[in-house]
Amino acid sequence: MCRAEWSHLPEDVRPLAALGNEERIRHIRAKRWVDYPHADRVLRRLNEIYVQPRSERMENMLLIGQSGMGKTTLVRKFERTHTVRLGNNGTCRLHPIVVMLMPHDPTGPRFFSQLLKAIGVPAIDNFETTAPRESTVLRVLTEVQAKVIVIDELNSVLAGTARQQRLFLQLLRWLSNELRVALIGIGVPETRHALLSDDQLRNRFMNLELPTWENGDDFSHFVTRLVWSLPLREPSPVDSRRLMQMLVGRTGGITLGTCKAIERAAIRAIRSGTERLDYQAFEHEDVWDGIEAPVIMGGHRRKSRRG
């Protein structure tokens, strides 16, 4: 097949269309980044948090959104942008942005263990008191010149008792004050409730929401750019209002579900020989296995806690 027939694809994708079916399917399944306005807005705000000068009252951020909206992906892109590599072998010695996963048990020792793990320090489980653990964490964070600590799935703090939640929030306030680092919490909308009980923290956190998709130009452009990145050999008319409505309706506007449905439909198009995505490509029920719109509860969509 002549490459001139693949003019519907961006130049960097056209060579991939010449590959065999399985190689193209592997490419389709690989992770990729697609710019869109809400993501750009979040990244700008994250960078504002990063570049602020150290002070006694650091501005923090709470990034909230439904599970599957790509919050963690955004944070990892933010982290990669500011990775500092030193030395001829490319070893990363500084860690200006520390991205950690909030433990299910919101206690100081478990939090510090996760924090050290995120930096690459082996976990230390035999502290006799909390003081050595705190001093170790402060020393390590100072050595790696941490400026921002990102706590993914901060909503896990809600699993603790009222006392545990209060103590954990005090720990966050102490950590920010002691090191003059900014905090970025990532979680589902309910995460806001965790901060309401601490007046000082609540006033220091800027709320930023990553909303679910609606059927409009932004969503259409996102889907179109995503499909352009796939090495399908025929043009895909995916910008129809009917198809956009189907995607939003069946996924609830969740990014993960949208991407998964497009991935499955594209793989099916390669294996069937149709080589294109259109409304009919998404009528096959196997494209939608396990993809459901989140249930609306209390005015908010809810699904799982991962995102």
CORHUQUI-V339256 format. One record per helix or strand of 2 or more residues. SS is the DSSP state (H for helix, E for strand). FROM is the first residue (numbers start at 0). LEN is the number of residues. If there is no record, write none. Layout:
BEGIN
ss:SS from:FROM len:LEN
ss:SS from:FROM len:LEN
END
This chain:
BEGIN
ss:H from:2 len:4
ss:H from:10 len:7
ss:H from:20 len:9
ss:H from:36 len:15
ss:E from:59 len:5
ss:H from:70 len:11
ss:E from:96 len:5
ss:H from:107 len:12
ss:H from:129 len:14
ss:E from:147 len:5
ss:H from:153 len:6
ss:H from:161 len:18
ss:E from:181 len:6
ss:H from:190 len:6
ss:H from:198 len:6
ss:E from:204 len:5
ss:H from:216 len:12
ss:H from:240 len:11
ss:H from:254 len:18
ss:H from:278 len:4
ss:H from:284 len:4
ss:E from:294 len:3
ss:E from:299 len:3
END
